[in-house]
Amino acid sequence: MENVREMFHFIEESPCCYQAVENAERKLEAAGYAPLMENKEWELLPGGKYYVDRNGSSLIAFALPEKKMQGFHMIASHNDSPCFKIKENPEITVEDKYIKLNVEKYGGMILSTWLDRPLSAAGRIVAAERAADGRMTFVVKNVAVQRDLFVIPNVAIHMDRDMNKGVEYNAQTDMLPLYAGAGSGGSFRELIAEAAGVRPEDILGSDLFLFNREKGRVFGPKEEFLCAPRLDDLACVYLSLQAMCHSVPREYADVLLVFDNEEVGSGTRQGAASTFLSDTLQRICAALELPKGSYHELLADSFMISADNAHAVHPNHPEKADPTSRPYLNGGIVIKYHGGQKYTTDGISAAMMKEICRRADVPWQAYANRSDIAGGSTLGNLSVTQVPVRTVDIGLPQLAMHSAYETAGVRDLEYMRMAMECFYKG
């Protein structure tokens, strides 16, 4: 249970991608990892441990072996989750009585799950800071308001008698959060400025999101299940981070990848489809002064685990699952397959993952979409377009994926941690 409580704490302290990277960096530094900057020269030593971030929202950490490196052992996950992004100039006054905020969808959300929940705001702001000589610089500050600020109220059943027959929610009209009573005091901009420790007039830009404030909980007669916000994919971020902090590389460099923007396609400078990973691996080779051609030789002997959660069989709708590939909560790590390569697992990478599970003494399960239901994609099939390494797609089995509050199995967390640590041990 200690692992579960620590994961809940990590999720609570990581309301969006910026705080997730900030928290990961603190854990890595405590484990002996040194920070690097993309705009500075890298001086790396065999046996060294390092990390670098891009945009403050994606992170790569790596631990180098003492002796000659044979390749890279990589685990990838993502730190963004479907939510609402707060628009510029967000305040809307309603009949001179209420103030609500203008928001838009980020990722594929189950909209109804955001109704009637305690919400707050997190992200980052960019502020102007002027020196004594008049020169201006930009200062980026992460901000998370850790108190209840909003609610998106449902319409009463008395006002919509067909509510339980199914509602099609409109993101612009139905999903705007109630913020304040008109004339109740400071603006939202002022509140965020105070939380960031800057003047409202100095804020020049922002990336702010709503997040669910509900805490994680364990339930069931034997406490076998858990619920929490953002399990997809902060659970895998947390578990891979734990494994990385205990990494002692031998013949392979251990690499931790935490990507932003998976939920909106990864097509950003910090997403899995960007050059962030290839840039980093090539700079490692250059800083270690490896012979020309070593980079491609190392990739040929490398392996990536793309860890992003998987759909478990739903207790109320078992018919939604594939007839033969049917993962269950607490049934073990899920290996994900897709004929159209939305998941990169093939026969070889599946066999390698099963061997990792065997060595770690943990169970595994298989997932595939029903052939008549389109599924989503994940990190592996995008990252390999930049870094073509053998990859397997796996995840924790979970229910209610992309809900504001998701469900998973307690034992599966320990299975995943054990398998990831075994993988990094080689």
Summary of the structure (lengths in Angstrom):
residues: 426
radius of gyration: 22.5
end to end distance: 26.9
largest distance: 73.5
contacts: 1413
relative contact order: 0.18
helix: 27%
strand: 29%
